[in-house]
Amino acid sequence: MVLPRRRLSLLPLLFFCGLLFPATGRAQDASPPARTSGQDVHLTLDGFLQTRVSYGLRDPAKDSGERRLDRTGFGIRRARFRVLAGLGRAGAFMQLDGAGGTLSVLDFFASYRLSDRVRLRLGRFAGAQPRSLILTPSTRIDAVDRAAIAERWARQTIGGDGRDFGLELQYATPRAELLLLLHNGDGDWDRLRGNFRQGPSENDATRGLDTEGLALTVAGALRPGGPDGLELGGFAGLNGSRNPNTRFLDEERGRNYVTYGAHAYWGATPGSRAFRLKADVLGILYQARSRFDDRQHTFGASLLGAVRLHPAAELFARAEVFDPDLNNDLDQDTYLTGGASLSLSALRGGPYHRERLTLAYTALLPASDLAPTEHLVILQAQIVF
């Protein structure tokens, strides 16, 4: 058994680094997660922490009458603890998050491996969806957050954390992956929404809820150059849950929708290549509210480029556009992000993601000339254990 605040000058940045990474020099790059095993039984415990110091500025539009707001402070972005248990071909996985001050469950599912290439999962998890969402692991995010278009997609579809209740069939080889997901279409834990767990003794088989069916999503990727070479993929789905995330303004019920997307990556993981390029597009076509209305068509696109300056340092820049509806005259929101990451663990020959500092600036240039421009400067420390 093995268990193994307005402007930020250089001086405050160095001070924040010391606060956020006090124990870096004592960390062991090669230390594995805690594991225990015996014959067909194994248990793995691991997790990670992402802490931040941030400066935010809300710059109102000229002649809007609003006052300028700014804020500086510290916070915890993610604090995760993961447990993976296996018994032969069967397994169970649970991921907890404590960043909100209390523990909450993100993922909880059972799995069964039919063969070396085929796996079933049942429970609540991140399944077939945009590659730029949860399929990009939290510890391998290019900047300090995932692409804004992906996060906005989630809040308007299955829910902000990108998870849903469902049954998934996965076929995976070293060069390709295919996911087929039958799911509720709403990942909310509320029993009136996503968490359908009625029992016969309750004398109410539907809990008074009427939907138009489940959701079906398929996603796939080809990686002819290996895990950090060329990757091409996409997804498509149909959601009949009519969940509250899809409501138009203050309407009572949500809408059905069709969703789609594609991606092309050259180097998916930070620090993995001398030059990386990542492109993503996604869209949502909502059910028309009447036969006289056009269907709302939401569309987003993202392009990221990164250059490795050193085996332990990388510069990155990302530009994104998000249009709430291609069928009207509203302009699109624009997000611009730029920054750099430094891996303290890679300086000692360890994995790039293990101990990582990331400094990023993001600007939101809103669609409306009357809306404020938002600015964020974030320094984030990541420790994976």
KAZIGI-V744269 format. One line per field, one symbol per residue. psi: psi as a letter, one per 20 degrees, with the letter a starting at -180 (. if undefined). Layout:
psi: ???
//
This chain:
psi: ppl.egqorhghghghghghmhjghiqohiprrpqqrodjpqpppaarpoqqpqpqpooqqpjhiqqppqpqrqrpgqoqpqppqqnciqrqpppqpjhjiqpqpgqorqqpohahipqqppbprobpaphiciioqhikpgcirrphhghhgghjeiqhjjqrpapppppprhiqpppoporhiojqipiiehnolqqhiiknhikjporkraqpppqrqpmhjahkbppparrqrpojhlrhhjqockqgqaqqqpqrrrqoqnnhppjhrhpqpppqqqrpoqpphriiqqppoppqqqppqqpohqijqqqqqppqqoohoijajqrqqppppqaqqpohhhhjjaqhigoppppqpppoorhpiiqqppqpppoppppp.
//
